[in-house]
């Protein structure tokens, strides 16, 4: 990600008066001394650029600018460069303090909002003073509000999580472009096999949307797709002159498909493909790896984004709970939620297992993941969890590593 061109990064500009802690804020977020910090006003003399990977958003470029009230000999030129940086910013961060905020901060906030640039107003140095409700109300009409102390190391992780949550809520949609489904792991001219069970949950006369999208992704790179059900899968492999480059199956048959697929053939599931596309696959994997540590006292939340009527063999409400009970050796405590009803009191759970999120946007899924991260609760995905519960997790994610 360090090689991502500046033009393709999310540019985040830091603006404000001198000595409000812009550089300290940047150093807190990056975990590095990216900018010089000093009590002397006007320490930042030019726009300091700091590229980094801000998960789960992706590659970003922070622009640390000179103070907008710089009165030094070079102040006019510094302010000119700062104003140019505003034009570059995809997201603007106004840094101020409760003690020093004034009409100048309101004006620059209004000016940036008028340019339709998403804005976060950060009240820094909260260890010294915090903004009152009236002050917050004045700024809320221009953007999101965040109150932090950049120099309080004990609050760093909490501040970063809150900052990411604000970024996710306002980031332009083009910077949330999901990774490809399969076209980055399958080459042009190669062959992929899809194993697609036709069960009572499959729509009559149609394939489900995720399967259709995956087919299109493969065809768009001029690769080939063969499709079969699990009961004809072994015969298909035997009839192929050349082994496929990848097999993608429904999570519910991953154990069977893994047992009948040679180790030299890459294997994954549709749910894992979309876990990467909709959210943060690495976080889902970390969440699945905590399953073996669950105890009888722990509560699990199983969350579905859609509100369908549960069937006899519903994957979220029936099959996964049974798999968990078999793996753990006891009946786990499980709560269920569906649709938009994602709870706020996540701290009561030891693990969240979320559906594939086909009814959610990538932003909505990432926001739910950030809510879990903020509460310190691991989160995984139906397909990732099933693969690990079936003992084939490492193999199912290998193609994406």
N, C-alpha and C positions, 0 to 999 in steps of 0.2 A: 504493500500500500504506500510505502514511502516513495515509490516511483510513479505514483499517479500524478499526471500533469496538473498544474495549478488550475487550469481552466476547467477541469473535471471535478475539482474539489468543492465542497460546500464552504464558501468564504464567510467567515464569522468575524465581523469587525467590532473591536472594543473601543468605545468612545467615551469622552467625559472630560471634566476639568482636570487640571494638574493636581497630583497628590491625593487622589481619591482611591488609589489602589488598583488601577487597571493592570499594571504589570504583576502585582501580587495575585490578582485574580487569575491571570493567565498561568502563572507559575503553579497555582493550586490545581487548576484543571489538568495541566500537562504533567504535573509531578516532577517538573524540571525547572531549573533557573533559565527559562527561555528569555526572560527580560530582566534588565537590571532594576533592582528595587532600592530606593533611597528616599529619605525624608526630604531631600533637596528637590524643590519643584523643577519640573522640566527635564527630568532625567532621560525620558524617552525623547530622542531627538529626531527620529525618522520612523516610518512604519516598519515595525518588526514583524516578520512573517514566520509563523511556526506551523509546519505541517504535522499532522498526527492522525492516527486512526481513533476515532471517537465511536466506539461500539455502543449500541448496535447501528448507529447511523451510517458509518463508513468513513472514508477519507475526507478530512476537513483541512482548511487553512485558516488559522487565526491571524488577524491583522491587529497588532497592538499599536495604537496611534499616540501621537503627542497630545498634550492637553489643549482643549479648545479655548482656554483662557491664558495661553502662554504669552507672557509679557517680556520674554527675553529678547536679545538682539535679533535672534533668528526666528522669533515667535511667529511672525507673519508668514514666513515660508513653511514653517512646520504646520501651521493651521491650514494652509493651502493644501498641503499633502494629505492632511487628515480628512479634509473635505472631499478630496479625490477618492480616498479610501471608502468613504460612505457610498459612492457610486458603485464601487466594486462589491460591496457587501450583499450577500444573499440573505443574511440575518445580521441585525445590528444589536449590540449589547451596550446600553448606556450604563456606565458605572458612576454611582454617586454615593453620598452618605447621608444619613438622617441629619447630621449636624450641619452639612454644607450645601444640601440641595436648595435650589432657588429657581428663579424665573428662567435663568439660562438653561437649566436642565429641562424644564418644561418646554422651552422653545425648541431645543435640539430634538427632544422626543416628538414634538408635534411636526417638525420639519421632516424627520425620518418617516414617521407614520404617513405623512402626506405623499411621500415617494412610494408608498405601498411596499415598504421594506419591513418584513416581520421584525418585531422589536421585543427585547427583554430589558426591563429596567432593574438593575441590580443595586440594592442598597448595601454597600460594603461597610466594613468596620462595625458590624452589629454588636461586637463586644463592648463598644464605646457608647453607641446610641442606636436605637431602633426607630423606624418611622412610625408615626401614629396613623390611625385609621384615615384621618382627613388627608394626610399627605399621600397615602397609598391610593385613595380615591381619585386624587388629581391626576395621577400617572396611569391608573388602570385603563383609562379610555384610549391610551396610546399603545399599550402592550402588556405583556405578562410581567408580574412582579416577583422578584426573588430577593430574600434577605439573608446575607451570609457574613461570616467573618473569614476573610481569605487567609489570615495568619493563624487561625485556630486549627492546629493539626488534628485535634480530636474530632473535629466536625468535618474533616475533608471528605470522607467517603459519603457522608450524608449530603453534603453540599453538591458533590459531583452527580449523585443520583438525581437530586432535585433539578439540577441544571439540565441534565439529559432529558428529563421528563418535559421541561419547558421547551427545549429545542424540538423534541418530537412533536409537540402540540402545534408548532408553528412552521416547521420546516417545509419549504416548497415541495410539492408532490414529485417533481422531477428528480429530486435528490433521494427519494425513497424507491427508486426503480429497483425492483427485485432482481436477484441473480437469475440467470437462465434456468429453465427446468432441467434439461439434459444436454443442451447443445454445446455446453462448455466441457463436457466429459465424454462426448461421443463425436467422432470425427466424420467428416463427409465421406460417403460411400460405405460406411460401416453398417452393421446389422444389429438391431435390438429386438429382443423378444419380450412381449408383455403377457403376463399371466393374469387373466381377468376372470375371477369367479362370477358366475351368473346365479345369484341367490335371491332370496325373497326381498332383499333390500335394494336390489338393482332395479332401475326404472324400466318398465316394460317397453321393449322395442328400441331402447336407446342405451348408450353408454353414459356413465356419469361424467360430469364436466371435467374433472381432473384427468381422466383417461383421454378425453378428446383433446385437451390442451397439450398433454404430453405427446400425443400422436402428431399434432401440428408442429410442435417444437422440433421433433425429429425430422419430419418431412421438409421443414424450412431449410435444413442444412443438407438436403439431398442425401439423407441416410435412409435405411429401410427399416420397416417395422413388421414383425409377425405377431399375431395375436392368437392366444389359445386359452382354454380353461385348464385347471389343474389336472383333470382326469385325462387330458390328451397331451400334457406337457412333455412327459418322458418320450412319447412317440415322436413328437415334433423334433426334439433334440436328436433322436436317433436318425431321423430322415435328413437332417441338415448335413451337407458335405463339409461345411466349415462351421465351427462353434460360433455362437453369437458373441459380440463384444460386450454385451451387457444384457442382463435379465432384470426386468422390473416387475414386481408382483404386488398383489394386494396384501396388506399386512396380515390378514387373517389366514393366509396360506404360506407365510414366509418360512415356517418350520419345514413344511413338506417340500417347498421349492428348494430350500437350502440343502436339504438332504439328497435331492436328486439333481443338483447342479454341480459339476466338477469345480474344484477349488480354484482352478485357473481362470474361471469365468466370473467377471464382476457381477455382483448381485446387490440390489437395493429394493426399496418398496416405494409405491406411489406416495404414501404418507410422509416418508422421509424426504422425498423430492420436494414436496410442497411445504414441509417444515422449513426447509432452507429457503424456499421461494417467499414464504409469508413472514418468516421470523428470523431468529438467530439460531442456526443449527447447533453451534458449539454449546450454547446455553442449554438447549434441549438435551444434548448428550450428557452434559454435567448433571442435569436433573435426573435423567434415567439412571445414572450410576449411583444415585442415592437410595434407590429402591431397596437394595439389599440391607440398608442400615435402618429401615423403618422398624418401629416397635409397636406392640399392641396398644400403647398409649397414644400413638400418633394419629392425627386426623389427616385424611387425603381429600382434596377437592377435585372432582372430575367435572370439567367444564366443556360444554358444547356451545358453539356459536349459533346454531340453528335451533328451531323449536319444533322438531318433528315428533310425532307420536311414537313412543318407545315400542319396539317390536320384541317378540319372544327372545330373539337372540341378538338384541341390540348390543353393538360393540362397546359403547361407553358405559351403559348401565348394567350389562349382564356379563359380557365376555371378559372385559378387562378386570372387573372385580373378582371373577373366578380365577383368572391367571394370577392375580396378586395373592389371593388366598393360597393357591397351590405353591407359589414361590416362597411366600413368607412363612407358611405353616400355621397361620392363624387368620381369622376373619378380620380384615382391617376396618377401621371406622372411616366411612366414606360419605361425604356430602356431594350433592349434584347441583349444578346450576346450568341454565340454558339461555340462549339468546343474548340480550344486552345486559342481563342481570349478573354481571361479574362483581363479586362482593368486594367491599373496601376493607373488611377485617381479615385480611389474608394472614396476619400473624398467628392466627389460630391453627394454621395448617403446616404440616411438615413437608408437603409436596402438593403441587398442582399438576394434574395431567389434563392437557388441553387437546381438543380435537384439531383437525387439520386447518380449520379456520377458512374454509372455502367461502363462507358467507361474510368474512371480515376483509377489510383492506389491510395492506401491509402495515400502515400506520396504526390501525386499531390493534393488530396483533403485537406490534412492538410496544405499544403503550401498555398493554396487559402484562407483557414481559417485564417492563420497567416497574410496574406496580409491584410485581413479585420481588424484583431485585431490591426495591426500596424497603420492603418488609423483611428481606433476608430469607425469602421462601424459594426453594428450587422449583423450577417449572420444566415439564417435558411435554412431549407431543404423543398422541395416541400411537402413531406408527413407530416412533423411536422407542417408546416404552414397551410395546409388544415385541419388537425385535430383541430387546435386551431380556425381557421375560422369557422369550423362547430360546435364549442362549446364542443368538446369531447377531447380536448388536454390533460387535466389532466388524464383522464381515459386511453387514448392511450399510455401514457408513464409510467403509474403506475407499470407495470410488470417489468420494468427495474430499478425501484428505490428500 
